[in-house]
Amino acid sequence: MPPSSSSRPVTVPPSGGTAPGAALPPAGAAELLDTIGGYSFSWLIVNLEHHGRKQFGRHFTIRRADYDLVRRLLVYFLADASQAAQLGIDLCKGIALTGPIGCGKTSLMSLMRLIPGPDRNFTMKPTRDVSFEFIQDGYEVIHRYSRLSFHANGPRTYCFDDLGAEQALKYYGNECNVMAEVILSRYEFYTAFKMRTHLTTNLKASEVDDMYGPRIRSRMREMFNLIAFTTTSDKRI
């Protein structure tokens, strides 16, 4: 990150330091002076906030209380194997980003698309859109996001945004929990072809059980690194 020098809001070198006009890390925040994947963490924060303001408005900011969570995401998407091992992050699994409504899950995952190289690029897909596609196209949608989810370089990675916002639907009288079937199908391709899947959700573990059943929850444990917001405030207000 980033793809070209023209897109850089500041010119902080990966090894550290601060360019003229760039914000200095807060006093005492020694954790901002280290690196992830060869990039200064403070530089990465500045860049994420820069792109966040372009996408979501000038009030976008990354709160210091969320730095630990953002660090974990960056370690994963920059594939920093050493730090991933220290943090218990499996680079072969996907990310399940959880937290209450309005905490910034979708915004952060959208920004993470700016981070990875070609082998970690992914597409954001709201689960409600998958449900609408199912109404239109039926069971072919499940194949679309599983056995047909390949490109020339291998499996296609999706981030299914807001798991739990969709509803069980009927197609020609047959009820189907679309996202449960998509997750189960992608699990098979995860074990066979290392197909990664990411998701965001505000569901708690017990709610996942209630909505999708223990089988799905078990598969999710195998497929995802769980990264959770601890904040309870709605940052959209």
Buried (B, 14 or more C-beta within 10 A) or exposed (E): BBEEEEEBBBEBEEEBEBEEEBEEBEEEEEEBEEBBBEBBBBBBBBBBBBBBBEEBEEEBBBEBEBBEBBBBBBBBBBBBEEBBEEBEBEBEBBBBBBBBEBBBBBBBBBBBBBBBEEEBBBEBBBBBBBBBBBEEEBBEBBBBBBBEBEEEEEBBBBBBBBBBBBEEBEBEEEEBBBBBBBBBBBBEBBEEEEBBBBBBBBBEEEEBBEBBEEEBBEBBEEBBBEBBBEBEEEBEE
